Structures are given as structure tokens and as C-alpha cells.
Amino acid sequence: MLAQAGTLTTESPLHDLAAIIRSRTPLIAVESNEEPQIVQMLRQIAQQLQLKAYRWTVTEGMQAYDTDDQPHNSVLKSQEILAFIKASASHSLFVLLDFHPYLQDAVHVRFLKDIALTYNNHRSTVVLVGVTMTVPEDLRSFTAHFRLPLPTPVELRRIVYEVAADWGAEHGQTQVQTTNKTLDLLVRNLAGLTASDARRLALKAINDNGVISESDLPEVMRAKYDLLGRDSPLSFEFETAQFAEIGGMRRLRHWLDVRKSFFREGAPDQFDPPRGVLLLGVQGCGKSLAAKAAAGVFGVPLLRLDFGVLYSKYYGETERNLRKALETAEVMSPCVLWLDEIEKGLAVGDDDDGLSRRILGTLLTWLAERKQPVFIVATANEITRLPPEIVRKGRFDEIFFVDMPNLSNRHEILAIHLRKRNLEPVSFDLDALAAATDGFSGSELEQAIVSAMYTAHAQNRTLSQADLLAEIKQTRPFSVLMAERVDELREWAADRTVPCD
């Protein structure tokens, strides 16, 4: 039951922002969507430092915090507020809200530069507040940056208690029902959000029935990703496949099971936390499904990084997209980050102005320095296209090779795909089908069933053993069509990787 919040002992960021203003920095850029909190903090600082304080918005113009300080003439337009600061300000604090679009204009930039250069004459500070804030090169040497720290676990717990108390008061309940374990999980899932976003998602967990249960948490994680993943090259999936849906890969399954508790609950000091695996193998043999299943084993969300979406034609934008994706993954932790077909994103070439090298460097740095529980599952079809830096020992805990399924695994895969289509495996001779599909990948086995079902449906009858055998007979699997490439991959993996089975 949630009855009262714990004591808040964390340090306020008010002191840090006040210290920047005291340091006589003429311009301060604040990037935050917590505008009311930032404005209130600046008002408190102005009172403490005995500064006149003003706020400006494009809709209301300049407004003084103290009505006695309001100028006689209205100051509405963006250039008017800058001209007022330059000509009339004295020992004041100006808070310009959502001013970032004007930073693209040379006249506004020049005004701000003039204000910065004459700071010793007026001793006034301009604070630019916005959700995004890109400071032009001409202003960077005059500008300090401030970012409101995200709530700590103690603060997030207090927020949940406050939201629960408000909900109870509104609905005539004294307490919201939950357990300590569920509350701890909710607080962990809210990590990385601003206070406002955390309040919204805590209310989302409570709102239906006044109970915070574990069944509410997947929806909280989806909503959290929606908040964090705007314009992100990451895709999100919580309902990850279980290994019961995969034929074979028993060694990989066991490897993950052994490390599950260390990843979810934290590794003891003498253990390194699980970092990730590289899955190398033949196309269509289940690497992607294994990545989803790894998230299912760990019981965490799956984030997929699409290198096709990552790349941009604008200089520096691709690296920024990658950094944003990795930051989102850390905030979503604990999670599995799936780097699909990693060779397509990291293959180093001489015709891309060093972009692939910069991407590789960014990823390698993050792999070495990340602190949050983000388990990497990288999948690759062509190991020769990967730079040696990414496959050396220590980047991944292990490199597994996913080969064509053997006889017993083909039997299991056929049964799985028949059941998915409401067909009883006992109605078919799976031993004969498995024997007839030597060299087939998992995806080719599935496609054989799908194609045979179309044939049977076209003839207005149910699927039969003969339909499946006929479809299998006319299929030329990848292991035959690209036999040389498959043999080359197997030869490379023989002494360098661990078989999944």
C-alpha cells in the first residue's frame, strides 16, 4: 500500500544554476521541457541575488516578475526585447522562453553577441530556455549550458507517492494498492524521465483501478519509449518471443539462462556483468528470432537499431543519431539492444569521407564505457565485412555461430510452424519431412509450409503430407544456391565461434 512518501535528501540543482549566474556568464542555455520548474528556479535565484527579473514569450512579450519593475512601454517582438536588454538593462535576469528559432537569424545573434560583449556595463544575464537549444558558433564562448538533472530513484519514488495521494484524494481512497517489489520495478522503469513525464506515467499505471500491478509495467515501458523515442532510429518491442518458439539453439539458451539473474539483479563485485553476444550465421537460420528470444529470457524490452534509418546525408547527423539511440537504450535499461545486420552499418570503406570510421569509433567507445544494463545482441551474415576492432575478444562475451538446423531441430521447427497455423503436427509425418529438408534454414521450412497451404487452399482442401513434400522437392534452399559462401562462413566459424547447438 502507498501511504506516504520517503524523505527527500537529494541536493537541489538550484545551487548549480545560481553559481553559473554568479560567475558573470552573460548567456545561459537551458535545454529542458520542464519549463515551469526552470522559471520558478530562476525567480528564486533573482530574489536571492536581488536582481530584477523578466520573462519573455512570443505571445505575451516581456513581463516583469515584480510589477514595480515593468517598463512603461510594451516590449513584444523578439528584437525589441534584445534591444531593451542592450540599451536599458541593469543588474537584471532575463528569461527568454522558446527563443531557439531566433538563433538562426544573424540579427538576433549579433544582438546577443553585443549584449555579451558589454556585460560589464549592465551586469545582466540572458537565460535561453527551450526543449532544444543549439547555440550558434559566434555565441558559444559567451554561453554556459545548464541541464536540469533527471530525478533520482528517491525523487521518483516520492513522485509515485504524490501521484498516488492525489489519485486517492480524487477518488475517495486513502491508499493505492501495490507491493514493494512492484513499486521498485515501477521506479526503475521511470528512471531517465523528467519529473513531469514520470508523473504522467505513474498516473497511467494507477489510473484504471487504483492498483499498481506488474501487469501495468509493460504499458509504462511502451509509453516511456514513446516519450524517448521520437525521431529515433530505434524500434521498440516488449512482447518478445520465448525460446519455446525456437527450434534448437540449446547451447545459446543455456548460456543466457545462466546469466539471467546477473543481468536483471546485478552481478556481484567479482563478476563482470553480461555485456552481449554476436550471432553469426547463415541467412534465415533464426538469428533475428534469437535476438527477440534473448529479451524474452531476460524479461526486458527489446530495442532494435535500424542502420538504414540511422544514416543521414547531412554531415555529423548520422553520428548524432547513433549517440541519441545509444542514450535512449541506456535510459530504457534494463533492455536488450539488437544491432541487426551489424556489418551493413559498420563496414569500413574509403568512399564515405570517414563516416563509417566515426560510427565505429562512437559505438566502440560506448561499448567500453556504458554503465547501464544494456545487453547487446548483434547479428551478422558476413563476418568478413566487419572491421576487426568489433570482433576482437572483449567486445562481446561470446560469438555464437547459427548453422542450418540439424535433423532434430528441423523436426521441432516444422512442428512449431504447423501449430502456429492451427495445424496438428501429429497429422503429419514429421520424421519424413525433416529428412527431406536437409540443408533448409528455419525460414525456408516456414515458407515451405506457407506455400503448400496456398496450394491446398486453391484446390479447396486441407493441407496434406503430399503438399508439403511436393513444395519441399521444388525448393532450392540457400545452402544449395550459395553453397560456396555457406561453406566459407562455416570454415571461418569452425575454430573461432561457439556453435549455438
N, C-alpha and C positions, 0 to 999 in steps of 0.2 A: 504494500500500500504506500502511496505517496502522500505524506502529511506535511512535511516541512523541508526546507532546503538546508544544505550544509552551509557552514561559514565560509564566506569568500575571503581567501587570503592572498589572492594573486595581486601583483603590482599593477597599478593603472598606467596606461600609456600617456596619461596627461602630462606627467613629468617630462617625458621624452620630447613631446611636441613643444612644451614650454621652453625646454632647453634650446631647441632649434631657433625659436623666436628670440630668445635672449642672446643668441650668438650673433645677432645682427645680420642674418641672412635675408636679403631683400625679397627673394621669391621662394615660395614653398609649394611643391606639387604634391597633392594628396590624392592617391588613387584608391577609391573606395565606393561601395554602393551603400554605405552606412551614413548617408548624408546627415540625418538628424543628430546622430551621435557626434559626428565631427563638428557640426555647427555649435552644439552645446559645449563641447570641449573648448573650442576657440573663444566662446563667450566667457567661460570661466577663466581662461588664461588672460583675456583682456582685462577682466576685473582684477585679477591678481597683480598684473603688471601696470595697472592704472593707465591703460591705453583706450583711446576712443575706438569703437568697433563698428564696422559696417558690413552688410552683406549685399550682394548684387545678384539679381537674376534677370534673364532676358524678359520675363513677364512683368516684374514689379520694379525693375530699376534698383537704385541704391536706397537701402533702408538702414537707418542707424539703430543699433541695439538700444541705445538710450535716446529717447525722443528729444531730449535737450540738445543733442548733437546733430540732429537732422538739418542739412543745409536748406536755406530758404528756397533755392531753385531746384527743381527736379533734375535728377541725373538718371536718364533712362537708357540711352544707347551704349553699346559696348565701348565705343571710342570716347564717349563722354565721361564714363567712369575712369578710364585711364588718364584722360586729360585732367580730370579733377584731382586724381592722386598726384600727378606730376606737378600741378600748379598750386594746390591748396592743402595737401595733406601735411599733418604734423603729429608725430608720435601716435600713429593710428594703426589699426589692424583691419585690412580689407579682405573679405572672404568672397571670392568670385566663383559662383556655382555654375557648373556645366559650361565652363569657358573654353574648353578644349577645341571646339570648332574654329574659334577665332585665332587660334595659334597657327593656323595655316595661312593667315594673311600677313603680308610683310609690314603693313602699317601698324597692326596690333603688336607684332613682335618688336618693332622699333620703339613703340611707346613703352613697352615693358622693359626694354633694354635701357631706355633713358631713365626710367624710374629706378632701376637697379644701380645705374652709374651715379645717380645723385642721392643715394640712400643717406649719406652722411648729412645731407641738408635737411631731410624731412623725417628720418628715422621711422619710416612706416614700412610695414611688411605686407606683401600681397600673397594671399594663400589661394591657389587654384585648386578647386575640388571637383572631381569628376570620376565616373566609373572607369574611364580610361584616360590616360594623360601622357601624351607623347610630347616631350619638351623639345622645341627646335634647337638646333646646334648652337645658334647665336645666344641662347639663354642658359645653356647648361652650366656654365661656370658660375652663374649667379644663383642657381637653383638648388635647394635641398629637397630631398624626397622623403616623404613620410608615408608609411603604410600602417594602418590600424591592425594590430596583431589579431589573429583569429582567436576565438575563445578557447581557453584551456579546458581539459576534461572537468575540472572543478566548476568552471563557469558554465559549461554545457549542462552539467548535472543540475546546477542552480536554475538554468533556463527551463529545463524539463519540469522541475518542481513548480516554478512560477506559472508555466502554461497549464500544468495540472490543476493548480489552485484556481486559476481564472476559469478554467472549464468547469470545475466543480461548483464554483460560485454561480456561474451562469445556469447550470443545470440542476442546482439544488442538491449536489452531492458533496460530502465532506472529503472524500478521498477518491483517487483514481487507482484502480486495481492493477497491480503488476507484481513481478518478483525481482529480487536483487539481480539475478542472472540476466533477465530480460532488460532491466534498466541499464545494466553495464553494457550490454550489446547495443542498446539504442544510443547511449552516449558515445560509444566507439564509432557507430555508424554516422553520427552527426559531426565527427571530427573533420576539420577542414572547411567547415561552412562558417559564414558570418553569423553574428548573433541573430539578425533578422531572419535569415534563411533557416537557421536552427529552430527558431520559434515556430516557423511555418510548418516544418516537417514534424516537429514534436506534436503540434496540434493535429497534424494529419494522422499520426499514429493513435491519438487519443479519441479523435472526434466522433467516430461511429458509435462506440458503445461505452466509453469511459474506462476502457481496459487497454493496457499496453501489453500485447502478447507477442510471442516470437513470430506469429503469422503476419504481424504488421510490418516486420522489418524488411522483407523483400520489396514492398511497395515504397518504404522510406528510401531504400537504396536506389530504386529506379528514379524517384523524384530527385534525389541528390545528384544523380548523374545528369538528369535533365538540366539542373541548375549549373553544373560544372562543365557539361559537355557541349555547350553552344559553340557551333562552328569548329568543333573538334574533329580531327581525323580518327578518333576512336569511336567504335560502336560498342554497345553495352548489351550484355545478356546475363540475366540472373538464373533463368531456368536452364542450367547446364545439364548436359547428358550424363547419365550414370554409366559406369563401366559395365553394368549388366547389359547395356545395349551394344557393346563392342565384342566382337569375336576375337579371342586370343589376347595378345599383349600382356601375358600374365606376369612377366618379369617387371615390366613397367608399372603395372598395377601394384605389385608388392612393394616396389621402390617408393611409390607415392604413399601407400598406406603406412609404411614405416616412418615417414617424415611428416605425416598429417598433424599429429599433436604438436610437434616442434614448430610448425608453421603457424598454427592457429593460436597456440598458447604461449609461444615464445620459447626459444632454445635456452638451456642452461648456459652459464658463462663459459664452460669448457667446450661447448659446441658452436660451430658456425651455423647460422640459420639457413634453411634451404633457400637457394637462390634461383635455380631454374634448370631447364633441360633443353637440349637441341634435339629435335626429332628429324632425322634424315631418312629419306626413303623414296620408294617408287611412287609415282603419282597414283592416287586413287586407293591407297592401301590403309587409309584411316588416320593419317596424321592430324587432320583437322578435327576429327571426332575425338581423338585422344586429347587434344588441347582442351576441348569442351569438357571432356570427362575429368581431366585433372582439376578443373574448377569444381566439378561435382564432388570429387573425392574430398577436397579441402573444404567444401561447403561455403564457397565465396563466389562473388560475381566474376564474370569473365569480361575482359575488355580486349577488343581486337583492334590492332593498329593496321590500318589500310595504307600501305605505302603509296598507292596510286592517288589517294586523296591528299597525302602528306605533301607531295611535291607541288611547287608553285614556280611560275616563270619569273617571279619578281625576286631580285637579289635579297638574300637574307630571310625571306619569308618561309622557306622550307625548314630552315634551322629553327625558326621561331615556332613553327607548327609542331616540330618534334619536341621542343622543350615544353610547350604547353601540354602536349599529350602525356609526356612523362610526369609532369607536375600533377595532372589530373589523375593519373594512375596512383601516385603516392597519396593523394587526398582520398581516393576511393579505397585505399588499403584497409584491411587485407583483401587482396584480389589476385587473380591470375591475369597477366598481360600476355596476350597471344600475338607474337610477331609472325604474321603469316607470310610464307614465301620470302623469307628474310633476304635471300640472295638478290631479289629484284630491287630491294631498297638500298643494299649496301655494296653491290658490285662496283668495284672501283674502276673508273675509266679515265682516259686522258682528254676527253672531248666535252667535259661538263664544267670547266673552269674551277675544278677543285671541290664542287658541291658534294660529291659522294664522300670525299675525304673528310669534309667538315661534318657531314651527317654521321659518319663512322666515329669521328672523334667525340661528338656530342653523346652518342649512345654509349661508347666505351667508358667515358667519364662517369656517366650516370650509373652504369652497371657496377663500377668500382665504388661509388660513393653513396649510393642510395641507402637510406636508413629505415625506410618503412617496409613492412612485409608485402612486397610485390613479387610474386613468383613468375618467372619468365618461362613461357613455352614458345620457343622459336621453331618454326617448321621450314624445311628446305628440301628441294628436289635435286638441285645441282650444287654439290659441295664445292666443285672446282671454281665456281663463280664467287665464292665467299672469300673475303680477304683473310689471310692467316691470323690477323690480330683477333678476330672474333671467335675462332675455333680453338685457340690455344687453351691449355689446361688452366682452369681458374675462372674463365668467363662463365661457364656453365658447370653445374655439379656433375653432369654426365651427358654424353652424346649417345642416344639410342638410335639403332637402325631398324626401320619398319620395312620388312620384306613382304613379298607376296604371301598371303595366308597359306599355311600348310593344310593337309587333308582334314584334320580335326577342326581346325579353325574355319575352313570353308563350310563344313557341316554346320557349325554353330552360326556363322554369318547368314547362311541360307535360311535357317530356322528363324533368326531374328527378323529378317525382312519379310518372310511369309506371315509371321504373327502381326507385324505392323500393318499388314493389309487384310487382317481378319481371315487369314487362311491357316488352317491347322497343319503344322509340319508333319504330323503323323499320317496325313493323307498322301504324302509323297515319299519316295524312296531317296532320302537324303544321302545315303551312302553312295548310291549310283550317281546322283547329281554332283556330289563333292568330288568323286573320282573323275567325272567328265570335265570338270572345270579346273584342271591343273594349270597353273600359270595365270589364273584370273585374279584380279585385285578385288577388294571389297566392293568398290563402286561398280565394277563390271558385273559382279554377282547380282547386285541390286538391279542394275539396268537389264540384265537378262530376265529377271522376274517381271519387271515393269513391261518390257516389250512383249513377253509371252502373254501377259494379261491383256494387252491391247489386241493381240491376235485372237485370243479366245473370245473376248467381248465382241469383236467384229463378226464372229461366227455364232454369236448368241448362245454361248455355252460357258461353263466354268473352266477355270484353268486346270490343265492336266499335266501329268508327268511328261507326256509326249511333247506338249507345247514347250515345256522348259528345255527338254533335250534338243528339240529342233532349233530353238533360239541359241542354245549354247554351241551347237555344231556350226552355226553360220557366223559366230562371233570370232574375230581375231583379236585376242587380248593385247594390251600394251606390251606385255613381256615378249610377245612374238614380233609385233610391229617394230619395236625399238629394242630388240634383243641385245644389240651391241652396247647401247647406253646402259641398259639394266645390268649387264654383266660387268661393265666398267665401274658402275656405282657399287655393286656388291664386292668387287675386288678391293676397292678403296676402303670400304667399311669393314672388311673382314678382320683386320688387326687393329683397327682404330676406334671401333664403336662397340657398344653393348647391344646384343640382339634384344628386341622387345619381348620375344618369346623364349 
